Structures are given as C-alpha cells and as structure tokens.
Amino acid sequence: MDLRLGFYRSGRPGSCPIPPADHYAEGVSNRVSHPGIPAEALARRSRLLAALRRMEMAGPSREPACLQALRDLLVGGDPAEFDLVLEAISREGLAEEAGERIRSLRPEVENLEPANLLATRLVPLATAARLRRTARWQLDTRRTLIRFTYIKGAEALDFDDGDLHALFLHAFRLEGLGLALDLGKRPRPLLTIGLPLSAGIGSRGESMDAVLRREPAEEPEELMTRLNLRLPSGLRIDQWTMLPGYATAPSDLALRSHWVWTMDPALRAHAAARVTTFLEASTWPWDRGPEKSNTPLDLRRVISGMEWTDEGLCFHTGMGPKQAVNPLKLLGAVFGLEPASITGLVRTGVDFAQDPRHGQADRFEPKLKNMYEDAVLLGGGSNIVLVEEDDDEPTILG
C-alpha cells in the first residue's frame, strides 16, 4: 500500500475503496434490526446510507490518503497494514480525525474487531494531539469560519436535520475540506446546523456553519461547484461567506421565519374557512402536552402575516425563545390536521437580528498572534526560535 500516492487495492490513485453495493443495506438490517425500532426509521436510515454511497461514487475522494486507507482497513483490510496506516496518520497529524472516523463508521462495519483494535491503538496518539491542540486553541489563527446557504427541495425533502448534517459532512470530507474539531473529550467536526428543519419541509435558503482547519486555496465558486456535484439531488449550496471566528450563530440571531404552504386544491376550501376563523380570534391556545409545558401556547402570538397568494398560504412564525416550534405541528393545530399529512411547506426566508459582535473584534479576537505564523512571515531575519516538542504546555503570561 503506497500511502504517499494513495494507491489502494482498487489500483487507481486517490481512490477510496467502496464496499459492495449491498453493503449498506445489509449493514442496516444487521446492525439495527431490533423489534423496538420502527420500520420507517430503518427505511430512512437505508435511504441515507444509499445517498452517502452515491456521493462516494460521484468521483475520486480528496480526503487525506491515510484516512482513506483507514477506512479500507475497517471494511476488510489486511491487519498487517495497521502499523503503516497508523504511522501515516501520526505523521500527518490526523490522529483525532482518525478516531472520529472510526466512531462514525462503526455502525456500518460488519466486523468490529479491526475497528476496536485500531481505536485502542489510536487512543494515546489522539489524546496527545488533543492536549496539544487545546493548548494552542486561542493562538490558532488559521481556523476559518464559513457560513454557507443551501437549498433543500425535491428528492431531498425526506432528509431531516441529522441526515443533512451527515450528508454535508460527507461532502466536505470527500472534497478534502478538513473541518476543525471541537474541544470535547471525543472531538467532533465543527459543522453546525443553522435552524431546525424537519423532514418533509423544503427551503430556499437554510444555513450551516463550518469551521475549517485552514482557509481554502480555491475560490468559493469552485468549492461550491465541487460540493454540489457530490451532494444528492435536491440539495445545492448557493452562498458561501467567510466570517470571523467569533460570529454569532444563526440560531441566536433568528427573529422570524417566512413560509409558503402550497396545499392540495381539495383542502383549499376547508383551509380558507379555518384561516378566517384563526385571524378573527384574539387568542388560539394550543395544549402541547405536559411533557412540553403545562401552559398552552397562544398560536396567535407565534403565527402572523397569514395571507393567500398565487403560490399558496403565506405566513410567518416567531423564532424567539419557546417559539421555534415545528411548523408542521403549528399548521396541524390550526387546521385540525395530522402534521405528518401536511406536504408542500417551504421556508422562503428568515429575518435575522444584526450580529452584536460585528465591530467588536477587539473583544473576541485572540490577543496574541500565532508565533509559528509570525516566524514564517518574518522569514530569515526573525529572532524567534521554533521548538518542536511532543508535550507542549500552554504559555502562561503574567
């Protein structure tokens, strides 16, 4: 196995071996075939795994060669190559990422013995890497926050928040866009859903935040094109904005969501009468159940601007505390329908408050520059001496 050039058993450079066509379906039935799991949940899991496989088949993976080799081992590689792969992972400084890959792939791996062995051997490497990264976190000026906006529709309507997170995460990995990890005990990639959007609901502009380990060398248009070629039909990134790392999350700035419901014509007469009744009412209490709240929620304070247009029924919902409720449930409570029976709902936009952190960089940016970066900028005339140690300690000032 040539890890430097990325040759694997498939025989072509840069490739990531893909399990047989029935691997994913079998993995679902073998791993989660439990009488307590609804058939619908199993079907949704199967659809997601099939979509992930199609993304891999869209083109050669750009993921680091050592991580591709790791996956090769997990799906039936030669245990004799463990040392070679672990050496490459350590050399590339990707021990934490390798540990996270093993955790995420375990549910789809039929033979857990290689995964458990690799995970055990990675523990000391990943622990040391996490300690070094934690010590340098505030000094790392290379991390880049990207806020991208995407459209969800057509074939992608059945994906929920968890599915969307998995799909975009896989797209970033396959295109070699290294995501930074959080500081948890079991670090996870810093890819965050902006606002909740349930399965069955479309959108013309959802957002996610991705924190990259390094600023990409490519232009945003090229990156969006590459990612869109990977993503399943119905998902498309249309905006890519670079923000300072201290920017406030969209979920903390959202004020109001705009919706349009294109309903079945047979429902229009019933819906029109119900809209009139709703708008004439001063209050519309909705009992959400004791598990949510003992106090009914007044839907007249949550839903506003309800009106008919050529496209359908347009309305707005508040996004403040205790107001970000699943819109399918809101419509079900107003129109006396089962939320699962409502189709054709699309979020058309979101109103956001101005980020209070903008213009206050002095309060949020690190006070110290990354000395490693400074030394490179200063070049040969620098009097900064770089010391490479495996057990770096945080610098204490004062």
C-alpha positions as CSV (number, residue, x, y, z in Angstrom):
1,M,0.0,0.0,0.0
2,D,1.5,3.3,-1.0
3,L,0.1,5.9,1.4
4,R,2.0,8.8,-0.1
5,L,0.4,8.4,-3.5
6,G,-2.9,7.0,-2.3
7,F,-2.9,3.6,-4.1
8,Y,-5.2,1.1,-2.7
9,R,-6.5,-2.3,-3.7
10,S,-8.7,-0.6,-6.3
11,G,-5.5,0.2,-8.2
12,R,-6.1,3.8,-9.0
13,P,-4.5,6.8,-7.3
14,G,-6.6,8.8,-4.9
15,S,-9.4,6.3,-4.7
16,C,-11.3,5.2,-1.6
17,P,-12.4,1.6,-1.8
18,I,-16.2,1.4,-1.7
19,P,-17.9,-1.7,-0.2
20,P,-20.1,-3.9,-2.3
21,A,-23.5,-2.5,-3.5
22,D,-25.4,-4.4,-0.8
23,H,-23.1,-3.5,2.0
24,Y,-25.1,-0.5,3.2
25,A,-28.5,-2.3,3.1
26,E,-27.0,-5.3,4.9
27,G,-25.4,-3.1,7.4
28,V,-28.7,-1.5,8.3
29,S,-30.5,-4.8,8.7
30,N,-27.7,-6.5,10.6
31,R,-26.9,-3.6,12.9
32,V,-30.3,-2.1,13.8
33,S,-32.8,-4.9,13.1
34,H,-34.4,-4.5,16.5
35,P,-38.1,-5.0,17.2
36,G,-38.2,-1.7,19.1
37,I,-37.0,0.3,16.0
38,P,-39.9,1.4,13.7
39,A,-39.7,0.2,10.1
40,E,-39.9,3.8,8.9
41,A,-36.8,4.7,10.9
42,L,-35.0,1.7,9.3
43,A,-36.1,2.8,5.8
44,R,-34.9,6.4,6.4
45,R,-31.5,5.0,7.6
46,S,-31.3,2.9,4.5
47,R,-32.0,5.9,2.2
48,L,-29.4,8.0,3.9
49,L,-26.7,5.3,3.6
50,A,-27.6,4.8,-0.1
51,A,-27.2,8.6,-0.6
52,L,-23.8,8.6,1.1
53,R,-22.7,5.8,-1.2
54,R,-23.8,7.6,-4.3
55,M,-21.8,10.6,-3.1
56,E,-18.7,8.5,-3.0
57,M,-19.3,7.2,-6.5
58,A,-19.5,10.7,-7.9
59,G,-15.7,10.9,-8.2
60,P,-12.4,10.1,-6.6
61,S,-12.1,11.1,-2.9
62,R,-9.9,14.1,-2.0
63,E,-9.7,13.0,1.6
64,P,-6.1,12.5,3.0
65,A,-4.7,9.2,1.8
66,C,-4.1,7.9,5.4
67,L,-7.8,8.4,6.3
68,Q,-8.8,6.6,3.1
69,A,-6.5,3.8,4.0
70,L,-8.0,3.6,7.5
71,R,-11.5,3.2,6.0
72,D,-10.1,0.5,3.8
73,L,-8.9,-1.4,6.9
74,L,-12.3,-1.0,8.5
75,V,-14.2,-2.6,5.7
76,G,-11.9,-5.7,5.4
77,G,-8.3,-4.6,5.0
78,D,-5.2,-6.6,5.9
79,P,-4.3,-6.3,9.7
80,A,-0.7,-6.4,8.7
81,E,-1.0,-2.9,7.3
82,F,-2.2,-1.4,10.7
83,D,1.3,-0.1,11.6
84,L,1.8,1.5,8.2
85,V,-1.6,3.3,8.4
86,L,-1.1,4.4,12.0
87,E,2.4,5.7,11.2
88,A,0.9,7.7,8.3
89,I,-1.9,9.1,10.4
90,S,0.6,10.2,13.1
91,R,2.9,11.8,10.5
92,E,0.0,13.8,9.0
93,G,-1.2,14.9,12.5
94,L,-4.7,13.3,11.9
95,A,-4.9,11.0,14.9
96,E,-8.0,12.8,16.3
97,E,-9.7,12.8,12.9
98,A,-8.9,9.0,12.6
99,G,-10.5,8.3,15.9
100,E,-13.6,10.2,14.9
101,R,-13.8,8.4,11.6
102,I,-13.8,5.0,13.4
103,R,-16.6,6.1,15.8
104,S,-18.7,7.3,12.9
105,L,-18.1,4.2,10.8
106,R,-18.6,1.5,13.5
107,P,-22.4,1.2,12.9
108,E,-21.8,0.2,9.2
109,V,-18.8,-2.1,9.9
110,E,-19.7,-5.8,10.0
111,N,-16.5,-7.0,11.7
112,L,-15.9,-4.7,14.7
113,E,-12.6,-6.4,15.7
114,P,-10.3,-4.3,13.4
115,A,-12.2,-1.1,14.4
116,N,-11.8,-1.8,18.1
117,L,-8.2,-2.7,17.7
118,L,-7.4,0.4,15.7
119,A,-9.4,2.6,18.1
120,T,-7.4,1.3,21.0
121,R,-4.1,1.9,19.4
122,L,-5.2,5.4,18.4
123,V,-6.1,6.4,21.9
124,P,-2.6,7.6,23.1
125,L,-1.9,9.4,19.7
126,A,-5.3,11.1,19.8
127,T,-5.0,12.1,23.4
128,A,-1.6,13.7,22.9
129,A,-2.9,15.5,19.8
130,R,-6.0,16.8,21.7
131,L,-3.8,18.2,24.5
132,R,-1.5,20.0,22.1
133,R,-4.5,21.4,20.1
134,T,-6.2,22.6,23.3
135,A,-3.1,24.4,24.5
136,R,-2.8,26.2,21.1
137,W,-6.5,26.8,20.5
138,Q,-6.5,30.5,21.3
139,L,-3.4,31.1,19.3
140,D,-4.6,29.3,16.2
141,T,-5.4,32.0,13.6
142,R,-5.6,29.5,10.8
143,R,-9.1,28.3,11.5
144,T,-11.7,29.7,9.2
145,L,-15.5,30.0,9.8
146,I,-17.6,29.5,6.7
147,R,-21.3,30.2,6.7
148,F,-22.9,28.6,3.7
149,T,-26.6,28.8,2.5
150,Y,-28.2,25.8,0.8
151,I,-31.5,25.0,-0.9
152,K,-33.5,21.9,0.1
153,G,-36.2,20.6,-2.2
154,A,-37.4,17.8,-4.5
155,E,-35.7,14.5,-3.7
156,A,-34.1,15.8,-0.6
157,L,-37.3,16.6,1.2
158,D,-37.3,13.4,3.2
159,F,-34.0,14.2,4.9
160,D,-34.2,15.6,8.4
161,D,-31.6,17.7,10.3
162,G,-29.5,14.7,11.3
163,D,-29.5,13.4,7.7
164,L,-28.5,16.8,6.3
165,H,-25.6,17.1,8.8
166,A,-24.3,13.6,7.7
167,L,-24.6,14.5,4.0
168,F,-22.8,17.8,4.2
169,L,-20.2,16.4,6.5
170,H,-19.5,13.6,4.0
171,A,-19.4,16.0,1.1
172,F,-16.7,18.2,2.9
173,R,-14.7,15.1,3.7
174,L,-14.8,13.7,0.1
175,E,-13.7,17.0,-1.2
176,G,-10.8,17.2,1.2
177,L,-12.0,20.2,3.1
178,G,-10.7,19.5,6.6
179,L,-13.0,20.5,9.3
180,A,-11.7,21.6,12.7
181,L,-12.7,19.6,15.7
182,D,-14.3,20.8,18.9
183,L,-12.7,20.6,22.3
184,G,-14.8,17.7,23.7
185,K,-13.4,14.5,25.1
186,R,-14.5,12.8,21.9
187,P,-13.9,15.6,19.4
188,R,-16.5,16.1,16.7
189,P,-16.2,18.1,13.4
190,L,-17.3,21.7,13.8
191,L,-20.2,21.6,11.3
192,T,-23.4,23.1,12.8
193,I,-27.0,23.2,11.6
194,G,-28.3,26.8,11.5
195,L,-32.0,26.4,12.2
196,P,-34.1,23.2,12.6
197,L,-35.9,22.0,9.5
198,S,-37.9,18.7,9.8
199,A,-38.2,16.0,7.1
200,G,-40.9,16.9,4.6
201,I,-40.2,20.6,4.7
202,G,-38.4,22.4,1.9
203,S,-36.3,25.6,2.0
204,R,-35.0,28.3,-0.3
205,G,-32.1,29.3,2.0
206,E,-31.0,27.3,5.0
207,S,-27.6,27.9,6.6
208,M,-24.8,25.9,8.2
209,D,-21.6,26.9,9.8
210,A,-18.4,25.0,9.0
211,V,-15.1,25.7,10.8
212,L,-12.2,24.7,8.5
213,R,-8.7,23.9,9.8
214,R,-7.2,26.1,7.1
215,E,-8.5,28.7,4.7
216,P,-9.1,27.0,1.4
217,A,-6.8,28.0,-1.5
218,E,-9.7,27.7,-4.0
219,E,-12.3,30.4,-4.7
220,P,-15.7,29.9,-3.2
221,E,-17.3,29.4,-6.6
222,E,-15.1,26.4,-7.3
223,L,-15.7,24.9,-3.8
224,M,-19.5,25.3,-4.1
225,T,-19.4,23.6,-7.6
226,R,-17.4,20.7,-6.3
227,L,-19.6,20.2,-3.2
228,N,-22.8,20.5,-5.3
229,L,-21.5,17.7,-7.6
230,R,-21.2,15.5,-4.5
231,L,-24.5,16.3,-2.8
232,P,-27.7,14.4,-3.5
233,S,-30.2,15.8,-5.9
234,G,-32.4,18.4,-4.2
235,L,-29.5,19.9,-2.1
236,R,-27.5,22.8,-3.5
237,I,-25.2,25.3,-1.9
238,D,-25.8,28.8,-3.4
239,Q,-23.9,31.1,-1.0
240,W,-20.5,30.9,0.7
241,T,-19.5,33.6,3.2
242,M,-16.3,33.8,5.3
243,L,-16.9,35.2,8.8
244,P,-14.7,35.9,11.8
245,G,-14.5,33.0,14.2
246,Y,-16.4,34.9,16.9
247,A,-19.5,35.5,14.8
248,T,-22.8,34.7,16.5
249,A,-24.6,31.5,15.4
250,P,-27.7,32.0,13.1
251,S,-29.9,30.2,15.7
252,D,-29.1,33.0,18.2
253,L,-29.9,35.8,15.7
254,A,-33.1,34.4,14.1
255,L,-36.2,36.6,14.6
256,R,-38.8,35.3,12.2
257,S,-39.2,32.6,9.6
258,H,-41.3,33.1,6.4
259,W,-43.3,30.2,4.9
260,V,-45.4,29.3,2.0
261,W,-47.7,26.3,2.0
262,T,-48.7,25.0,-1.4
263,M,-51.6,22.7,-0.5
264,D,-53.7,20.2,-2.2
265,P,-56.6,22.1,-4.0
266,A,-59.1,19.7,-2.3
267,L,-58.0,21.2,1.0
268,R,-58.3,24.8,0.0
269,A,-61.9,25.4,0.9
270,H,-61.5,23.9,4.4
271,A,-58.3,25.8,4.9
272,A,-59.7,29.2,3.7
273,A,-62.5,29.0,6.3
274,R,-60.0,28.0,9.0
275,V,-57.7,30.9,8.2
276,T,-60.6,33.3,8.5
277,T,-61.5,31.9,11.9
278,F,-57.9,32.0,13.1
279,L,-57.4,35.6,12.0
280,E,-60.6,36.7,13.7
281,A,-59.7,35.0,17.0
282,S,-57.9,37.1,19.7
283,T,-56.2,34.0,21.1
284,W,-55.7,30.4,19.9
285,P,-54.4,28.3,22.8
286,W,-52.7,25.1,21.9
287,D,-52.0,22.5,24.6
288,R,-48.7,20.9,23.7
289,G,-48.9,18.3,26.5
290,P,-47.3,18.1,29.9
291,E,-44.0,16.9,28.6
292,K,-43.6,20.2,26.8
293,S,-45.4,22.7,29.0
294,N,-48.3,22.9,31.4
295,T,-49.3,26.3,29.9
296,P,-51.0,26.3,26.5
297,L,-49.1,28.1,23.7
298,D,-51.0,31.0,22.1
299,L,-50.6,30.4,18.4
300,R,-51.8,33.9,17.6
301,R,-48.6,35.2,19.1
302,V,-46.5,32.7,17.2
303,I,-48.1,32.8,13.7
304,S,-48.5,36.2,11.9
305,G,-49.0,37.6,8.5
306,M,-51.2,34.8,7.3
307,E,-52.5,35.6,3.7
308,W,-53.3,33.9,0.4
309,T,-51.1,34.4,-2.6
310,D,-50.9,32.8,-6.1
311,E,-48.3,30.4,-4.6
312,G,-50.3,29.4,-1.7
313,L,-50.8,30.3,2.0
314,C,-48.0,32.6,3.2
315,F,-47.4,33.2,6.9
316,H,-44.6,34.0,9.4
317,T,-43.5,32.4,12.7
318,G,-41.5,33.8,15.5
319,M,-38.1,32.3,16.2
320,G,-37.6,33.6,19.8
321,P,-37.5,31.5,23.0
322,K,-40.4,29.0,23.2
323,Q,-41.5,30.0,19.7
324,A,-39.3,27.9,17.4
325,V,-41.9,25.1,17.1
326,N,-42.1,22.6,14.3
327,P,-44.3,24.4,11.7
328,L,-46.0,21.2,10.7
329,K,-47.3,20.9,14.2
330,L,-48.3,24.5,14.2
331,L,-50.3,24.1,11.0
332,G,-51.8,20.8,12.3
333,A,-53.0,22.7,15.5
334,V,-54.6,25.5,13.4
335,F,-56.2,23.4,10.7
336,G,-57.0,20.2,12.7
337,L,-54.7,18.0,10.6
338,E,-52.1,15.4,11.4
339,P,-48.7,17.0,11.0
340,A,-47.4,14.0,9.0
341,S,-50.2,14.5,6.4
342,I,-49.1,18.1,5.6
343,T,-47.0,18.4,2.4
344,G,-45.8,21.3,0.2
345,L,-44.5,23.5,3.0
346,V,-41.4,25.6,2.2
347,R,-39.4,28.1,4.3
348,T,-38.8,31.0,2.0
349,G,-36.6,33.1,4.2
350,V,-35.5,34.2,7.7
351,D,-35.2,37.6,9.3
352,F,-32.0,37.9,11.4
353,A,-31.0,40.4,14.0
354,Q,-27.7,42.3,13.4
355,D,-24.8,40.4,15.0
356,P,-23.8,42.4,18.1
357,R,-20.3,41.0,17.8
358,H,-19.6,42.7,14.5
359,G,-17.4,45.7,15.0
360,Q,-16.2,44.4,18.4
361,A,-13.2,42.3,17.2
362,D,-11.0,43.6,20.0
363,R,-13.2,41.8,22.5
364,F,-13.2,38.4,20.8
365,E,-10.1,38.0,18.7
366,P,-7.0,36.4,20.4
367,K,-4.7,39.0,21.9
368,L,-1.6,37.1,20.7
369,K,-0.7,36.2,17.2
370,N,0.3,32.6,16.3
371,M,4.1,32.7,16.8
372,Y,4.6,29.9,14.3
373,E,2.8,32.0,11.6
374,D,4.8,35.2,12.7
375,A,8.1,33.4,12.3
376,V,7.2,32.4,8.8
377,L,6.2,35.9,7.9
378,L,9.3,37.4,9.4
379,G,11.5,35.0,7.4
380,G,15.2,34.6,7.9
381,G,15.5,37.9,9.8
382,S,13.4,36.7,12.7
383,N,14.8,36.1,16.1
384,I,12.0,33.8,17.0
385,V,13.3,30.2,17.6
386,L,10.8,27.4,17.0
387,V,11.0,24.5,19.3
388,E,9.2,21.3,18.3
389,E,8.2,19.3,21.4
390,D,5.6,16.5,21.6
391,D,4.4,17.6,25.1
392,D,3.8,21.3,24.6
393,E,2.4,23.1,27.6
394,P,0.2,26.2,27.4
395,T,2.1,29.5,27.7
396,I,1.2,31.3,31.0
397,L,1.5,35.1,30.9
398,G,1.9,37.3,33.9
